[in-house]
Amino acid sequence: MRKIIYLIIFLIIAIGGYLFFNALFFPINNNIKTEFTIKEGESSYQVAQNLELHSLIKNAFFFDLYMKLSGKYRNIMPGTFQISDSMNSIEISNLIIKKSRGVSFNEKQIKIIEGWNLQQIGDYLNAEGFCSEEEWSSLSKSNDYDYDFIKQKPKNTDLEGYLFPDTYRVYKNSTCYDVINKLLSNFDDKLTEQMRRDIKNQGKSIDEIITMASIIEKEVRSQDDMKIVSGIFWNRIKYGQALESCATLAYILGENKPQYSYEDTKIQSPYNTYINKDLPPSPINNPGLNSITSSIYPLASDYNYFLTDPKTGNTIFSRTFDEHKINKAKYLD
């Protein structure tokens, strides 16, 4: 009886060892190559599950076990990676962890900041050696990209709003088109099917949501404040009021001011939300995920006005216009 138990234990260890070895050292090899994104804060097992879901590894459990045993789980790096299923699990694990150089020899890490507009992104990509001014001017105005959200955009608008802010790893020999397409692909991934359904059920378009998100991005900092401001702005649109967003004045003037003058609020521009009701014609920057989700899911409150304390950056909310005037005198004058 004891010999049978030992034999069973031996077989379990042998089979487990074989499966572990097979999962780590033998790739799937279905000629699949994909861009794989790791989000900030994702655990080793979450990454492993997503890799298996994308058919890039054979077994999430064994991949996660290897990451834990090797200690590599501590160095998983968020970002977007080019991964092929011709790579085995060991090679993939080496690709997604921080190294002394941060990226492999033929790759470069770039970071697009939340709230950057097209001009800022173009200048950055030009400095990084990916886009000349001529290329950027042409490609950032083009709608020749195979994404549904691009096809649904208003005609004669550029890519403002849709170049998703994130940290990316790109090949050093990537073209300007390649980099733009990577940013658009990330936007496509971040805007989930549930989010798209909720936008449609609200009777809004993706472009309206992103335009609102781009305003919210520049108005407040924290996501909690973003949700409240989103509720205030959508209510103003609902009741036919002007948004009166200073972010749109900054966009027109190309200048951030602690407080805008009466003359500033009267500038003739379709983007001036002091003299035009409803949303501007298009986004004013490229918002991050917090702004986008806040735009889709506003928080109802009894606040009607807000301002930003220039000393602390905190948002000061008020319920009535009289209360708002008192806050302006206290924090801005």
MOCOR-V542723 format. One record per pair of residues at least 24 apart in sequence whose ideal C-beta (glycine too) atoms are under 8 Angstrom apart, sorted by the first residue. I is the first residue (numbers start at 0). GAP is how many residues later the second one is. If there is no record, write none. Layout:
i=I gap=GAP
i=I gap=GAP
This chain:
i=18 gap=40
i=18 gap=43
i=19 gap=42
i=19 gap=45
i=19 gap=46
i=21 gap=36
i=22 gap=34
i=22 gap=35
i=22 gap=36
i=22 gap=39
i=22 gap=40
i=22 gap=66
i=23 gap=38
i=23 gap=39
i=23 gap=42
i=23 gap=64
i=23 gap=65
i=23 gap=66
i=24 gap=63
i=24 gap=64
i=24 gap=65
i=25 gap=32
i=25 gap=62
i=26 gap=58
i=26 gap=59
i=26 gap=60
i=26 gap=61
i=26 gap=64
i=27 gap=27
i=27 gap=28
i=27 gap=29
i=27 gap=30
i=27 gap=57
i=28 gap=56
i=28 gap=57
i=29 gap=25
i=29 gap=55
i=30 gap=54
i=30 gap=55
i=31 gap=24
i=31 gap=52
i=31 gap=53
i=32 gap=49
i=32 gap=50
i=32 gap=51
i=32 gap=52
i=33 gap=48
i=33 gap=49
i=33 gap=50
i=34 gap=45
i=34 gap=46
i=34 gap=47
i=34 gap=48
i=34 gap=147
i=34 gap=150
i=35 gap=44
i=35 gap=45
i=35 gap=46
i=35 gap=47
i=36 gap=42
i=36 gap=43
i=36 gap=44
i=36 gap=149
i=36 gap=152
i=37 gap=38
i=37 gap=39
i=37 gap=40
i=37 gap=41
i=37 gap=42
i=37 gap=43
i=37 gap=58
i=38 gap=39
i=39 gap=38
i=40 gap=37
i=41 gap=34
i=41 gap=36
i=42 gap=30
i=43 gap=24
i=43 gap=28
i=43 gap=29
i=43 gap=32
i=46 gap=29
i=46 gap=49
i=50 gap=32
i=50 gap=41
i=53 gap=29
i=54 gap=30
i=55 gap=27
i=55 gap=28
i=55 gap=29
i=55 gap=31
i=55 gap=36
i=56 gap=32
i=56 gap=35
i=57 gap=31
i=61 gap=27
i=62 gap=26
i=62 gap=29
i=62 gap=30
i=65 gap=24
i=65 gap=27
i=66 gap=26
i=71 gap=25
i=76 gap=25
i=77 gap=89
i=78 gap=30
i=78 gap=87
i=78 gap=88
i=78 gap=89
i=78 gap=90
i=79 gap=86
i=79 gap=88
i=79 gap=89
i=79 gap=102
i=79 gap=106
i=80 gap=88
i=81 gap=87
i=81 gap=89
i=102 gap=66
i=105 gap=65
i=105 gap=66
i=105 gap=67
i=106 gap=62
i=106 gap=63
i=106 gap=64
i=106 gap=65
i=107 gap=61
i=107 gap=62
i=107 gap=63
i=107 gap=64
i=108 gap=58
i=108 gap=59
i=108 gap=60
i=108 gap=61
i=109 gap=57
i=109 gap=58
i=109 gap=60
i=109 gap=69
i=110 gap=55
i=110 gap=56
i=110 gap=57
i=111 gap=51
i=111 gap=52
i=111 gap=53
i=111 gap=54
i=111 gap=55
i=111 gap=56
i=111 gap=71
i=111 gap=174
i=112 gap=52
i=113 gap=51
i=113 gap=103
i=113 gap=172
i=113 gap=173
i=113 gap=174
i=113 gap=176
i=113 gap=177
i=114 gap=50
i=114 gap=99
i=114 gap=102
i=114 gap=103
i=114 gap=170
i=114 gap=171
i=114 gap=172
i=114 gap=173
i=115 gap=49
i=115 gap=169
i=115 gap=170
i=116 gap=43
i=116 gap=134
i=116 gap=167
i=116 gap=168
i=116 gap=169
i=117 gap=40
i=117 gap=41
i=117 gap=42
i=117 gap=45
i=117 gap=168
i=120 gap=42
i=120 gap=165
i=124 gap=51
i=124 gap=54
i=129 gap=40
i=129 gap=44
i=129 gap=45
i=129 gap=46
i=129 gap=49
i=130 gap=45
i=130 gap=48
i=130 gap=49
i=131 gap=44
i=134 gap=41
i=135 gap=40
i=138 gap=37
i=138 gap=38
i=138 gap=41
i=139 gap=40
i=144 gap=35
i=144 gap=36
i=144 gap=39
i=146 gap=37
i=146 gap=38
i=146 gap=40
i=146 gap=41
i=148 gap=38
i=148 gap=39
i=148 gap=42
i=148 gap=57
i=149 gap=34
i=151 gap=53
i=151 gap=54
i=151 gap=55
i=152 gap=53
i=152 gap=54
i=153 gap=53
i=153 gap=127
i=153 gap=128
i=156 gap=50
i=156 gap=124
i=156 gap=125
i=157 gap=124
i=158 gap=25
i=159 gap=54
i=159 gap=122
i=159 gap=123
i=159 gap=124
i=159 gap=125
i=159 gap=126
i=160 gap=46
i=160 gap=49
i=160 gap=50
i=160 gap=52
i=160 gap=53
i=160 gap=121
i=160 gap=122
i=160 gap=124
i=160 gap=125
i=160 gap=126
i=161 gap=25
i=161 gap=48
i=161 gap=121
i=161 gap=124
i=162 gap=24
i=162 gap=123
i=163 gap=26
i=163 gap=122
i=164 gap=121
i=164 gap=122
i=164 gap=123
i=189 gap=99
i=189 gap=102
i=190 gap=101
i=194 gap=97
i=194 gap=98
i=194 gap=101
i=197 gap=98
i=197 gap=99
i=198 gap=97
i=201 gap=94
i=206 gap=75
i=206 gap=76
i=207 gap=71
i=208 gap=83
i=208 gap=86
i=208 gap=87
i=209 gap=73
i=209 gap=77
i=209 gap=82
i=209 gap=85
i=210 gap=68
i=210 gap=69
i=210 gap=71
i=210 gap=72
i=210 gap=73
i=211 gap=67
i=211 gap=83
i=212 gap=70
i=212 gap=74
i=212 gap=78
i=212 gap=79
i=212 gap=81
i=212 gap=82
i=213 gap=33
i=213 gap=69
i=213 gap=70
i=213 gap=71
i=213 gap=72
i=213 gap=73
i=213 gap=77
i=214 gap=28
i=214 gap=30
i=214 gap=32
i=214 gap=33
i=214 gap=58
i=214 gap=64
i=214 gap=65
i=214 gap=69
i=215 gap=71
i=215 gap=75
i=215 gap=78
i=215 gap=79
i=216 gap=30
i=216 gap=68
i=216 gap=70
i=216 gap=71
i=216 gap=74
i=217 gap=29
i=217 gap=32
i=217 gap=33
i=217 gap=66
i=217 gap=67
i=218 gap=26
i=218 gap=27
i=218 gap=28
i=218 gap=87
i=218 gap=89
i=219 gap=86
i=219 gap=88
i=219 gap=95
i=220 gap=92
i=220 gap=94
i=221 gap=93
i=222 gap=67
i=222 gap=70
i=222 gap=71
i=223 gap=75
i=224 gap=81
i=224 gap=90
i=225 gap=64
i=225 gap=65
i=225 gap=68
i=226 gap=67
i=226 gap=70
i=226 gap=71
i=226 gap=72
i=227 gap=70
i=227 gap=71
i=227 gap=73
i=227 gap=75
i=227 gap=78
i=227 gap=87
i=227 gap=89
i=228 gap=65
i=228 gap=77
i=228 gap=86
i=229 gap=64
i=229 gap=65
i=229 gap=67
i=229 gap=68
i=229 gap=69
i=230 gap=67
i=230 gap=68
i=230 gap=69
i=230 gap=70
i=230 gap=72
i=231 gap=69
i=231 gap=71
i=231 gap=72
i=231 gap=73
i=231 gap=74
i=232 gap=65
i=233 gap=64
i=234 gap=69
i=236 gap=40
i=236 gap=41
i=236 gap=42
i=239 gap=37
i=240 gap=36
i=241 gap=31
i=241 gap=32
i=241 gap=33
i=241 gap=34
i=241 gap=35
i=242 gap=30
i=242 gap=34
i=242 gap=35
i=242 gap=36
i=243 gap=29
i=243 gap=30
i=244 gap=28
i=246 gap=37
i=247 gap=24
i=247 gap=25
i=247 gap=26
i=247 gap=32
i=247 gap=36
i=248 gap=25
i=250 gap=33
i=250 gap=34
i=257 gap=52
i=257 gap=74
i=258 gap=73
i=306 gap=24
i=306 gap=25
